[in-house]
């Protein structure tokens, strides 16, 4: 489980000449009852991993679509602990690794070791914490290591060459390039700059490199895939689930891998 599962699954997909597609969903948008169902639907569609966002009252990385989904979920009193309990209720094996995206405060509230132990028990393989800079990772690193939980690291277009090298050296699971300067959401990004960054990352990274933030169409995904190992798609997936358009989600995944 954990890091090993992620590495193995990514490797299996890449050997089959598949690009890695990681959908992001907001836990509790539409209620927790549909969370497991959505995970299985995405898993069957051939995704590389599933990133589950925990609704948070003060997000720093979320654009309007994901913020609205978070507000809907918070109105239903969705918490990190409730999401982990829901994952624990799943009885059907999930092939794709599960990644939790949350901020550091909810982890502190639960307790770092309690959180890591519970993640391992309910089948969470990695954690992405947008407001935890590399310099502060010591707060969780040893505990996550003990429970075999990967720390997924974000790299910004503004990162220096030295910082990129430092992050890439310690990378686990995959490296996540934030392909726009700003929050998540469908938009046009500066293609050449992003492509140059991806090429640079690919040349030094020992783990797959994925691009996210602003990716909303299979056309965008295919163009990015030429320079990296795959994409993370959030706002578009969240929007389509909210509208009940699951077939369109399956089509987007199919056309992007």
C-alpha atoms as a printed R data frame, in Angstrom:
    type eleno elety resid chain resno       x      y       z
1   ATOM     1    CA   UNK     A     1   0.000  0.000   0.000
2   ATOM     2    CA   UNK     A     2   0.963  3.660   0.146
3   ATOM     3    CA   UNK     A     3   3.937  4.845  -1.879
4   ATOM     4    CA   UNK     A     4   4.665  1.395  -3.272
5   ATOM     5    CA   UNK     A     5   1.123  0.979  -4.582
6   ATOM     6    CA   UNK     A     6   1.338  4.345  -6.333
7   ATOM     7    CA   UNK     A     7   4.734  3.650  -7.906
8   ATOM     8    CA   UNK     A     8   3.640  0.202  -9.051
9   ATOM     9    CA   UNK     A     9   0.312  1.329 -10.509
10  ATOM    10    CA   UNK     A    10   1.823  4.290 -12.374
11  ATOM    11    CA   UNK     A    11   4.523  2.025 -13.763
12  ATOM    12    CA   UNK     A    12   1.930 -0.546 -14.940
13  ATOM    13    CA   UNK     A    13  -0.068  2.138 -16.784
14  ATOM    14    CA   UNK     A    14   3.034  3.664 -18.356
15  ATOM    15    CA   UNK     A    15   4.253  0.269 -19.571
16  ATOM    16    CA   UNK     A    16   0.869 -0.064 -21.307
17  ATOM    17    CA   UNK     A    17   1.583  3.306 -23.013
18  ATOM    18    CA   UNK     A    18  -1.116  5.072 -21.029
19  ATOM    19    CA   UNK     A    19  -0.888  8.645 -19.842
20  ATOM    20    CA   UNK     A    20  -1.693  9.266 -16.180
21  ATOM    21    CA   UNK     A    21  -5.020 10.991 -15.553
22  ATOM    22    CA   UNK     A    22  -5.722 12.090 -11.986
23  ATOM    23    CA   UNK     A    23  -9.223 13.454 -11.325
24  ATOM    24    CA   UNK     A    24  -9.864 15.711  -8.337
25  ATOM    25    CA   UNK     A    25 -13.197 15.486  -6.526
26  ATOM    26    CA   UNK     A    26 -14.540 17.399  -3.536
27  ATOM    27    CA   UNK     A    27 -15.505 14.974  -0.773
28  ATOM    28    CA   UNK     A    28 -19.075 15.528   0.366
29  ATOM    29    CA   UNK     A    29 -20.217 17.639  -2.591
30  ATOM    30    CA   UNK     A    30 -23.590 15.974  -3.105
31  ATOM    31    CA   UNK     A    31 -23.254 14.233   0.274
32  ATOM    32    CA   UNK     A    32 -20.883 11.514   1.483
33  ATOM    33    CA   UNK     A    33 -23.262  8.792   0.272
34  ATOM    34    CA   UNK     A    34 -22.047  9.198  -3.312
35  ATOM    35    CA   UNK     A    35 -18.298  9.385  -2.536
36  ATOM    36    CA   UNK     A    36 -17.520  5.656  -2.790
37  ATOM    37    CA   UNK     A    37 -19.736  5.331  -5.862
38  ATOM    38    CA   UNK     A    38 -17.836  8.148  -7.594
39  ATOM    39    CA   UNK     A    39 -14.470  6.637  -6.657
40  ATOM    40    CA   UNK     A    40 -15.451  3.298  -8.218
41  ATOM    41    CA   UNK     A    41 -16.764  5.000 -11.363
42  ATOM    42    CA   UNK     A    42 -13.456  6.860 -11.806
43  ATOM    43    CA   UNK     A    43 -11.445  3.741 -11.028
44  ATOM    44    CA   UNK     A    44 -13.300  1.748 -13.702
45  ATOM    45    CA   UNK     A    45 -12.721  4.578 -16.204
46  ATOM    46    CA   UNK     A    46  -8.954  3.935 -15.976
47  ATOM    47    CA   UNK     A    47  -7.636  6.835 -13.892
48  ATOM    48    CA   UNK     A    48  -4.109  6.672 -12.472
49  ATOM    49    CA   UNK     A    49  -5.067  7.954  -9.007
50  ATOM    50    CA   UNK     A    50  -7.995  9.742  -7.372
51  ATOM    51    CA   UNK     A    51  -7.399 12.994  -5.533
52  ATOM    52    CA   UNK     A    52 -10.026 13.627  -2.873
53  ATOM    53    CA   UNK     A    53 -10.259 17.221  -1.705
54  ATOM    54    CA   UNK     A    54 -11.384 17.871   1.847
55  ATOM    55    CA   UNK     A    55 -13.636 20.957   2.035
56  ATOM    56    CA   UNK     A    56 -11.935 23.740   3.971
57  ATOM    57    CA   UNK     A    57 -13.238 27.092   5.177
58  ATOM    58    CA   UNK     A    58 -10.229 29.109   4.009
59  ATOM    59    CA   UNK     A    59  -8.680 27.469   0.919
60  ATOM    60    CA   UNK     A    60  -5.642 29.066  -0.719
61  ATOM    61    CA   UNK     A    61  -5.480 27.041  -3.941
62  ATOM    62    CA   UNK     A    62  -9.112 26.677  -4.989
63  ATOM    63    CA   UNK     A    63 -10.766 28.557  -7.833
64  ATOM    64    CA   UNK     A    64 -14.504 29.437  -7.915
65  ATOM    65    CA   UNK     A    65 -15.854 26.019  -9.000
66  ATOM    66    CA   UNK     A    66 -14.046 24.101  -6.270
67  ATOM    67    CA   UNK     A    67 -14.752 26.804  -3.667
68  ATOM    68    CA   UNK     A    68 -18.482 26.530  -4.418
69  ATOM    69    CA   UNK     A    69 -18.320 22.734  -4.148
70  ATOM    70    CA   UNK     A    70 -16.465 23.128  -0.846
71  ATOM    71    CA   UNK     A    71 -19.150 25.478   0.482
72  ATOM    72    CA   UNK     A    72 -21.872 22.973  -0.493
73  ATOM    73    CA   UNK     A    73 -19.965 20.225   1.340
74  ATOM    74    CA   UNK     A    74 -19.279 22.361   4.428
75  ATOM    75    CA   UNK     A    75 -23.013 23.067   4.711
76  ATOM    76    CA   UNK     A    76 -23.409 19.291   5.130
77  ATOM    77    CA   UNK     A    77 -20.813 19.361   7.962
78  ATOM    78    CA   UNK     A    78 -18.262 17.312   6.023
79  ATOM    79    CA   UNK     A    79 -14.984 16.900   7.930
80  ATOM    80    CA   UNK     A    80 -11.677 15.158   7.275
81  ATOM    81    CA   UNK     A    81 -12.502 12.487   9.855
82  ATOM    82    CA   UNK     A    82 -15.933 11.801   8.313
83  ATOM    83    CA   UNK     A    83 -14.329 11.400   4.885
84  ATOM    84    CA   UNK     A    84 -11.791  8.903   6.261
85  ATOM    85    CA   UNK     A    85 -14.643  6.997   7.968
86  ATOM    86    CA   UNK     A    86 -16.501  6.873   4.650
87  ATOM    87    CA   UNK     A    87 -13.403  5.467   2.907
88  ATOM    88    CA   UNK     A    88 -13.211  2.838   5.668
89  ATOM    89    CA   UNK     A    89 -16.737  1.681   4.753
90  ATOM    90    CA   UNK     A    90 -15.656  0.682   1.239
91  ATOM    91    CA   UNK     A    91 -15.581 -3.088   0.728
92  ATOM    92    CA   UNK     A    92 -14.716 -3.337  -2.990
93  ATOM    93    CA   UNK     A    93 -11.002 -3.105  -3.906
94  ATOM    94    CA   UNK     A    94  -9.901  0.092  -5.661
95  ATOM    95    CA   UNK     A    95  -7.080 -0.292  -8.193
96  ATOM    96    CA   UNK     A    96  -6.148  3.396  -8.358
97  ATOM    97    CA   UNK     A    97  -4.219  4.935  -5.449
98  ATOM    98    CA   UNK     A    98  -6.165  7.375  -3.257
99  ATOM    99    CA   UNK     A    99  -4.701 10.808  -2.493
100 ATOM   100    CA   UNK     A   100  -6.139 13.147   0.125
101 ATOM   101    CA   UNK     A   101  -5.810 16.878  -0.560
102 ATOM   102    CA   UNK     A   102  -6.205 18.850   2.642
103 ATOM   103    CA   UNK     A   103  -4.688 21.790   4.455
104 ATOM   104    CA   UNK     A   104  -2.384 21.389   7.434
105 ATOM   105    CA   UNK     A   105  -4.817 22.669  10.067
106 ATOM   106    CA   UNK     A   106  -7.371 19.800   9.800
107 ATOM   107    CA   UNK     A   107  -4.448 17.346  10.123
108 ATOM   108    CA   UNK     A   108  -3.235 19.145  13.274
109 ATOM   109    CA   UNK     A   109  -6.754 19.066  14.701
110 ATOM   110    CA   UNK     A   110  -6.927 15.279  14.256
111 ATOM   111    CA   UNK     A   111  -3.328 14.728  15.331
112 ATOM   112    CA   UNK     A   112  -0.575 13.909  12.818
113 ATOM   113    CA   UNK     A   113  -0.070 10.310  13.925
114 ATOM   114    CA   UNK     A   114  -3.791  9.611  14.282
115 ATOM   115    CA   UNK     A   115  -4.293 10.980  10.747
116 ATOM   116    CA   UNK     A   116  -1.426  8.952   9.221
117 ATOM   117    CA   UNK     A   117  -2.498  5.747  10.970
118 ATOM   118    CA   UNK     A   118  -6.097  6.188   9.858
119 ATOM   119    CA   UNK     A   119  -5.002  6.960   6.279
120 ATOM   120    CA   UNK     A   120  -3.097  3.710   6.162
121 ATOM   121    CA   UNK     A   121  -6.024  1.732   7.590
122 ATOM   122    CA   UNK     A   122  -8.607  3.148   5.167
123 ATOM   123    CA   UNK     A   123  -6.427  2.828   2.053
124 ATOM   124    CA   UNK     A   124  -5.072  6.350   1.494
125 ATOM   125    CA   UNK     A   125  -1.753  6.209  -0.375
126 ATOM   126    CA   UNK     A   126  -0.690  9.843  -0.544
127 ATOM   127    CA   UNK     A   127  -1.397 13.290   0.864
128 ATOM   128    CA   UNK     A   128  -1.165 16.696  -0.797
129 ATOM   129    CA   UNK     A   129  -0.973 19.707   1.546
130 ATOM   130    CA   UNK     A   130  -0.945 22.993  -0.459
131 ATOM   131    CA   UNK     A   131  -0.147 25.238   2.525
132 ATOM   132    CA   UNK     A   132   2.771 23.148   3.807
133 ATOM   133    CA   UNK     A   133   6.015 24.466   2.274
134 ATOM   134    CA   UNK     A   134   8.969 22.132   1.873
135 ATOM   135    CA   UNK     A   135  10.775 23.906   4.737
136 ATOM   136    CA   UNK     A   136   7.995 22.882   7.151
137 ATOM   137    CA   UNK     A   137   7.618 19.263   6.010
138 ATOM   138    CA   UNK     A   138   9.558 18.022   9.026
139 ATOM   139    CA   UNK     A   139   6.292 18.445  10.948
140 ATOM   140    CA   UNK     A   140   4.796 15.417   9.178
141 ATOM   141    CA   UNK     A   141   7.574 13.745   7.189
142 ATOM   142    CA   UNK     A   142   8.790 11.111   9.658
143 ATOM   143    CA   UNK     A   143   5.267 10.110  10.673
144 ATOM   144    CA   UNK     A   144   4.087  9.805   7.064
145 ATOM   145    CA   UNK     A   145   7.230  7.811   6.258
146 ATOM   146    CA   UNK     A   146   6.457  5.422   9.118
147 ATOM   147    CA   UNK     A   147   2.971  4.790   7.748
148 ATOM   148    CA   UNK     A   148   4.138  4.639   4.106
149 ATOM   149    CA   UNK     A   149   2.106  7.710   3.056
150 ATOM   150    CA   UNK     A   150   3.550  9.638   0.099
151 ATOM   151    CA   UNK     A   151   3.810 13.427   0.250
152 ATOM   152    CA   UNK     A   152   2.784 14.784  -3.158
153 ATOM   153    CA   UNK     A   153   4.628 18.017  -3.873
154 ATOM   154    CA   UNK     A   154   3.455 21.007  -5.894
155 ATOM   155    CA   UNK     A   155   5.817 23.015  -8.079
156 ATOM   156    CA   UNK     A   156   4.892 26.540  -9.202
157 ATOM   157    CA   UNK     A   157   5.846 28.226 -12.480
158 ATOM   158    CA   UNK     A   158   7.626 30.805 -10.322
159 ATOM   159    CA   UNK     A   159   9.896 28.207  -8.651
160 ATOM   160    CA   UNK     A   160  13.623 28.745  -9.138
161 ATOM   161    CA   UNK     A   161  15.862 26.118 -10.738
162 ATOM   162    CA   UNK     A   162  17.430 25.382  -7.323
163 ATOM   163    CA   UNK     A   163  14.051 24.920  -5.671
164 ATOM   164    CA   UNK     A   164  12.798 22.669  -8.481
165 ATOM   165    CA   UNK     A   165  15.889 20.480  -8.093
166 ATOM   166    CA   UNK     A   166  15.432 20.340  -4.328
167 ATOM   167    CA   UNK     A   167  11.742 19.359  -4.598
168 ATOM   168    CA   UNK     A   168  12.426 16.835  -7.392
169 ATOM   169    CA   UNK     A   169  15.168 15.175  -5.337
170 ATOM   170    CA   UNK     A   170  12.709 14.386  -2.532
171 ATOM   171    CA   UNK     A   171   9.702 13.654  -4.755
172 ATOM   172    CA   UNK     A   172   7.277 10.847  -3.893
173 ATOM   173    CA   UNK     A   173   4.397  9.517  -6.017
174 ATOM   174    CA   UNK     A   174   4.439 12.219  -8.665
175 ATOM   175    CA   UNK     A   175   5.473 15.840  -9.121
176 ATOM   176    CA   UNK     A   176   2.542 18.181  -9.644
177 ATOM   177    CA   UNK     A   177   3.269 21.260 -11.756
178 ATOM   178    CA   UNK     A   178   0.823 24.104 -11.161
179 ATOM   179    CA   UNK     A   179   0.496 25.142 -14.811
180 ATOM   180    CA   UNK     A   180  -1.025 28.581 -14.160
181 ATOM   181    CA   UNK     A   181  -0.055 31.416 -11.856
182 ATOM   182    CA   UNK     A   182  -3.111 31.462  -9.614
183 ATOM   183    CA   UNK     A   183  -5.907 29.257  -8.337
184 ATOM   184    CA   UNK     A   184  -7.524 26.221  -9.943
185 ATOM   185    CA   UNK     A   185 -10.083 26.554 -12.725
186 ATOM   186    CA   UNK     A   186 -10.557 26.261 -16.451
187 ATOM   187    CA   UNK     A   187  -8.561 28.897 -18.340
188 ATOM   188    CA   UNK     A   188  -5.889 29.514 -20.959
189 ATOM   189    CA   UNK     A   189  -2.331 28.984 -19.742
190 ATOM   190    CA   UNK     A   190   0.983 30.225 -21.130
191 ATOM   191    CA   UNK     A   191   1.755 27.183 -23.223
192 ATOM   192    CA   UNK     A   192   5.408 27.609 -24.112
193 ATOM   193    CA   UNK     A   193   6.390 28.527 -20.565
194 ATOM   194    CA   UNK     A   194   4.534 25.495 -19.187
195 ATOM   195    CA   UNK     A   195   6.017 23.153 -21.798
196 ATOM   196    CA   UNK     A   196   9.569 24.396 -21.040
197 ATOM   197    CA   UNK     A   197   8.990 23.846 -17.330
198 ATOM   198    CA   UNK     A   198   7.634 20.342 -17.919
199 ATOM   199    CA   UNK     A   199  10.641 19.412 -20.064
200 ATOM   200    CA   UNK     A   200  12.960 20.716 -17.347
201 ATOM   201    CA   UNK     A   201  11.111 18.742 -14.660
202 ATOM   202    CA   UNK     A   202  11.072 15.561 -16.740
203 ATOM   203    CA   UNK     A   203  14.840 15.765 -17.194
204 ATOM   204    CA   UNK     A   204  15.517 15.700 -13.429
205 ATOM   205    CA   UNK     A   205  12.567 13.844 -11.870
206 ATOM   206    CA   UNK     A   206  12.694 10.191 -10.844
207 ATOM   207    CA   UNK     A   207   8.882 10.107 -10.468
208 ATOM   208    CA   UNK     A   208   6.161 10.921 -13.039
209 ATOM   209    CA   UNK     A   209   5.526 14.604 -13.758
210 ATOM   210    CA   UNK     A   210   1.902 15.765 -14.038
211 ATOM   211    CA   UNK     A   211   0.426 19.146 -14.942
212 ATOM   212    CA   UNK     A   212  -2.682 20.553 -13.309
213 ATOM   213    CA   UNK     A   213  -4.662 23.736 -12.543
214 ATOM   214    CA   UNK     A   214  -6.441 25.092 -15.613
215 ATOM   215    CA   UNK     A   215  -6.731 21.768 -17.490
216 ATOM   216    CA   UNK     A   216 -10.347 21.306 -18.569
217 ATOM   217    CA   UNK     A   217 -10.433 19.630 -21.992
218 ATOM   218    CA   UNK     A   218  -9.006 16.452 -23.526
219 ATOM   219    CA   UNK     A   219  -7.356 18.668 -26.151
220 ATOM   220    CA   UNK     A   220  -5.413 20.530 -23.447
221 ATOM   221    CA   UNK     A   221  -4.574 17.226 -21.755
222 ATOM   222    CA   UNK     A   222  -3.234 15.724 -24.975
223 ATOM   223    CA   UNK     A   223  -1.032 18.739 -25.654
224 ATOM   224    CA   UNK     A   224   0.388 18.674 -22.126
225 ATOM   225    CA   UNK     A   225   0.826 14.886 -22.258
226 ATOM   226    CA   UNK     A   226   3.353 15.354 -25.045
227 ATOM   227    CA   UNK     A   227   5.696 17.037 -22.550
228 ATOM   228    CA   UNK     A   228   4.910 15.134 -19.347
229 ATOM   229    CA   UNK     A   229   3.413 11.930 -17.946
230 ATOM   230    CA   UNK     A   230  -0.171 13.071 -17.477
231 ATOM   231    CA   UNK     A   231  -2.579 15.615 -16.035
232 ATOM   232    CA   UNK     A   232  -4.626 16.426 -12.953
233 ATOM   233    CA   UNK     A   233  -8.139 17.686 -13.732
234 ATOM   234    CA   UNK     A   234 -10.166 19.260 -10.947
235 ATOM   235    CA   UNK     A   235 -12.682 22.017 -11.646
236 ATOM   236    CA   UNK     A   236 -14.066 20.350 -14.787
237 ATOM   237    CA   UNK     A   237 -14.595 17.011 -13.003
238 ATOM   238    CA   UNK     A   238 -16.175 18.714  -9.975
239 ATOM   239    CA   UNK     A   239 -18.503 20.690 -12.281
240 ATOM   240    CA   UNK     A   240 -19.542 17.638 -14.319
241 ATOM   241    CA   UNK     A   241 -20.274 15.580 -11.184
242 ATOM   242    CA   UNK     A   242 -22.367 18.466  -9.827
243 ATOM   243    CA   UNK     A   243 -24.352 18.484 -13.082
244 ATOM   244    CA   UNK     A   244 -24.726 14.684 -13.034
245 ATOM   245    CA   UNK     A   245 -22.813 14.292 -16.319
246 ATOM   246    CA   UNK     A   246 -20.880 11.108 -15.554
247 ATOM   247    CA   UNK     A   247 -20.718  9.998 -19.197
248 ATOM   248    CA   UNK     A   248 -18.927 13.226 -20.064
249 ATOM   249    CA   UNK     A   249 -16.400 12.529 -17.292
250 ATOM   250    CA   UNK     A   250 -15.761  9.045 -18.685
251 ATOM   251    CA   UNK     A   251 -15.330 10.495 -22.181
252 ATOM   252    CA   UNK     A   252 -12.886 13.158 -20.928
253 ATOM   253    CA   UNK     A   253 -10.785 10.486 -19.178
254 ATOM   254    CA   UNK     A   254 -10.879  8.134 -22.187
255 ATOM   255    CA   UNK     A   255  -9.785 10.888 -24.596
256 ATOM   256    CA   UNK     A   256  -7.011 12.110 -22.282
257 ATOM   257    CA   UNK     A   257  -5.146  8.849 -21.672
